[in-house]
Amino acid sequence: MFNKFIAAILPYFPKKFVWLFSNSYISGEKLEDAIKVSKELNNKKIKVTLDVLGEFIKDLDEAEANKKECIETIEQIHKNGIDGNMSIKPTSFGLLIDKEVCYRHVREIVAKAASVNNFIRIDMEDSPCTSLEIELFRRLKTDFPGNVGLVVQAYLKRTLDDIKGLTDLNSEAAPLSFRLCKGIYVEPEAISFKKYEEINQHFLEDLEYMFANKIHVGIATHDKPLVEGAYALLKKYNVPEHLYEFQMLYGVTPRLRDSIVNNGHKMRVYVPYGEKWFGYCTRRMKENPSMVQDIIKAIFYKG
Ligand SMILES: Cc1cc2nc3c(=O)[nH]c(=O)nc-3n(C[C@H](O)[C@H](O)[C@H](O)COP(=O)(O)OP(=O)(O)OC[C@H]3O[C@@H](n4cnc5c(N)ncnc54)[C@H](O)[C@@H]3O)c2cc1C
C-alpha cells in the first residue's frame, strides 16, 4: 500500500530526486550515454535495442524531430560498431494524429536501418494502437522483409489470432519477427487477461505457436517460470539459434539475465535513453511499486 502510494505521488516529486534511483533503468539523457552502455553490454556478449524516450506527441513537428533523432541513433549504432538495433513507438511519429504521416516517418527510419543492414522493432502500445500498429507493420514488412519486426502482448485476448493473421508474411528467407511480452498497459477486462496464471499460460501458448511455425521470437520477460517454460519449449521444438533470443529491460533482474547468457542463449537488452526519461520512470514505478524501496534506499545511500 505504502509503495503504491509513493508510486502514485512520485510524478509530483522533483526530477533530480527521481533520477537518483532511475539511473539504474535509463542509460542517460544523451545518445552518447546509450552508446556507452551498449558497448558495456556488448562486452558481456549481450546485444541491445535502443529506445529514444518520448511517446504520445501532441503535434506533428515533434514527429519530425523524433524521426531525425532515430536516424541519428541508427547512424551512431553503425559508426560505433554496436551489436544492436532500435525499438520505436509509432505514437512518437503521430500514429494517433495522422497515420499516413506516421507511416512515412517510420518507413524512412526502416529504410535507413535497411541501408546499413539493421533492424527496427515496432513496440506495441496500448489497445487503441493495436490494429494500427499491426497494419503499419504489415505494410513495412512487405517492403523491407528482413528489417522490421513487431511486439505482441500475451495479455490481450486477440493476440494469438493477430499472430495467425500475419503468418502469410512468414518465409524461410525472411521469417516473421515478433517480440513476445506480457504487456505493460492497463487494459479493460473485456479485451485482456488479468490473472498472472492466465497471462503466463497465454504467453507460453503464443510462444509455442511461434516455435511450431518457425517464426523468429524475442522472448521478453524477467519472469523465471516463463524463462523455464521457454527452455522446455525450445527443447521440445529443437528451435535453431537463429529463430529466438531472450530480451530484458536495462537494469531489471541482471542475475537471471546473466544465467540465461551463461546457459548459452542469445540475450538482448532494451536500453532507453533521452531527455523524456521522467514519464518512462514513473510508468515503471507504477508497474512495480516495490521499486519504491529503491528510492527510499537512494535517499539514504546517495542523497
Ligand atoms: C525487452 C522488452 C521489451 C518490452 N516491450 C514492450 C512493448 O513493446 N509493449 C508492452 O506493452 N510491454 C513491453 N514490455 C513490458 C512487458 O510487457 C512487461 O510489462 C514487463 O516485462 C514485465 O513482465 P515480466 O514478463 O517481466 O513479468 P512480471 O510477472 O511482471 O515480472 C516478473 C518479475 O520480474 C521482475 N520485474 C519485472 N518488471 C520489472 C521492472 N520494471 N522493474 C524491476 N523488476 C521487474 C520482478 O522481480 C517480477 O517479480 C517489454 C519488456 C521487455 C523485457
PDBQT file of the ligand as one rigid body, heavy atoms in Angstrom, charges set to zero:
ROOT
HETATM    1  C1  LIG A 401      12.709  -6.143 -23.928  1.00  0.00    +0.000 C 
HETATM    2  C2  LIG A 401      11.325  -5.792 -23.501  1.00  0.00    +0.000 A 
HETATM    3  C3  LIG A 401      10.535  -5.015 -24.327  1.00  0.00    +0.000 A 
HETATM    4  C4  LIG A 401       9.218  -4.718 -23.982  1.00  0.00    +0.000 A 
HETATM    5  N1  LIG A 401       8.409  -4.070 -24.880  1.00  0.00    +0.000 NA
HETATM    6  C5  LIG A 401       7.102  -3.878 -24.588  1.00  0.00    +0.000 A 
HETATM    7  C6  LIG A 401       6.194  -3.349 -25.535  1.00  0.00    +0.000 A 
HETATM    8  O1  LIG A 401       6.555  -3.033 -26.667  1.00  0.00    +0.000 OA
HETATM    9  N2  LIG A 401       4.901  -3.195 -25.154  1.00  0.00    +0.000 N 
HETATM   10  C7  LIG A 401       4.449  -3.536 -23.924  1.00  0.00    +0.000 A 
HETATM   11  O2  LIG A 401       3.257  -3.403 -23.649  1.00  0.00    +0.000 OA
HETATM   12  N3  LIG A 401       5.308  -4.029 -22.994  1.00  0.00    +0.000 NA
HETATM   13  C8  LIG A 401       6.598  -4.212 -23.299  1.00  0.00    +0.000 A 
HETATM   14  N4  LIG A 401       7.439  -4.757 -22.358  1.00  0.00    +0.000 N 
HETATM   15  C9  LIG A 401       6.999  -4.876 -20.942  1.00  0.00    +0.000 C 
HETATM   16  C10 LIG A 401       6.319  -6.185 -20.653  1.00  0.00    +0.000 C 
HETATM   17  O3  LIG A 401       5.091  -6.224 -21.319  1.00  0.00    +0.000 OA
HETATM   18  C11 LIG A 401       6.072  -6.374 -19.143  1.00  0.00    +0.000 C 
HETATM   19  O4  LIG A 401       5.308  -5.360 -18.636  1.00  0.00    +0.000 OA
HETATM   20  C12 LIG A 401       7.331  -6.446 -18.319  1.00  0.00    +0.000 C 
HETATM   21  O5  LIG A 401       8.360  -7.071 -18.999  1.00  0.00    +0.000 OA
HETATM   22  C13 LIG A 401       7.068  -7.213 -17.030  1.00  0.00    +0.000 C 
HETATM   23  O6  LIG A 401       6.658  -8.519 -17.314  1.00  0.00    +0.000 OA
HETATM   24  P1  LIG A 401       7.523  -9.827 -16.986  1.00  0.00    +0.000 P 
HETATM   25  O7  LIG A 401       7.333 -10.789 -18.101  1.00  0.00    +0.000 OA
HETATM   26  O8  LIG A 401       8.908  -9.476 -16.667  1.00  0.00    +0.000 OA
HETATM   27  O9  LIG A 401       6.765 -10.495 -15.761  1.00  0.00    +0.000 OA
HETATM   28  P2  LIG A 401       6.331  -9.965 -14.328  1.00  0.00    +0.000 P 
HETATM   29  O10 LIG A 401       5.488 -11.043 -13.749  1.00  0.00    +0.000 OA
HETATM   30  O11 LIG A 401       5.727  -8.602 -14.428  1.00  0.00    +0.000 OA
HETATM   31  O12 LIG A 401       7.678  -9.836 -13.572  1.00  0.00    +0.000 OA
HETATM   32  C14 LIG A 401       8.423 -10.956 -13.132  1.00  0.00    +0.000 C 
HETATM   33  C15 LIG A 401       9.485 -10.476 -12.174  1.00  0.00    +0.000 C 
HETATM   34  O13 LIG A 401      10.431  -9.673 -12.892  1.00  0.00    +0.000 OA
HETATM   35  C16 LIG A 401      10.805  -8.540 -12.113  1.00  0.00    +0.000 C 
HETATM   36  N5  LIG A 401      10.400  -7.335 -12.845  1.00  0.00    +0.000 N 
HETATM   37  C17 LIG A 401       9.567  -7.252 -13.904  1.00  0.00    +0.000 A 
HETATM   38  N6  LIG A 401       9.487  -5.985 -14.366  1.00  0.00    +0.000 NA
HETATM   39  C18 LIG A 401      10.276  -5.239 -13.555  1.00  0.00    +0.000 A 
HETATM   40  C19 LIG A 401      10.633  -3.850 -13.519  1.00  0.00    +0.000 A 
HETATM   41  N7  LIG A 401      10.161  -2.964 -14.382  1.00  0.00    +0.000 N 
HETATM   42  N8  LIG A 401      11.495  -3.456 -12.550  1.00  0.00    +0.000 NA
HETATM   43  C20 LIG A 401      12.004  -4.332 -11.653  1.00  0.00    +0.000 A 
HETATM   44  N9  LIG A 401      11.701  -5.637 -11.661  1.00  0.00    +0.000 NA
HETATM   45  C21 LIG A 401      10.867  -6.099 -12.586  1.00  0.00    +0.000 A 
HETATM   46  C22 LIG A 401      10.150  -8.666 -10.783  1.00  0.00    +0.000 C 
HETATM   47  O14 LIG A 401      11.028  -9.341  -9.937  1.00  0.00    +0.000 OA
HETATM   48  C23 LIG A 401       8.945  -9.536 -11.063  1.00  0.00    +0.000 C 
HETATM   49  O15 LIG A 401       8.528 -10.271  -9.959  1.00  0.00    +0.000 OA
HETATM   50  C24 LIG A 401       8.734  -5.123 -22.706  1.00  0.00    +0.000 A 
HETATM   51  C25 LIG A 401       9.532  -5.880 -21.871  1.00  0.00    +0.000 A 
HETATM   52  C26 LIG A 401      10.792  -6.244 -22.257  1.00  0.00    +0.000 A 
HETATM   53  C27 LIG A 401      11.609  -7.109 -21.358  1.00  0.00    +0.000 C 
ENDROOT
TORSDOF 0
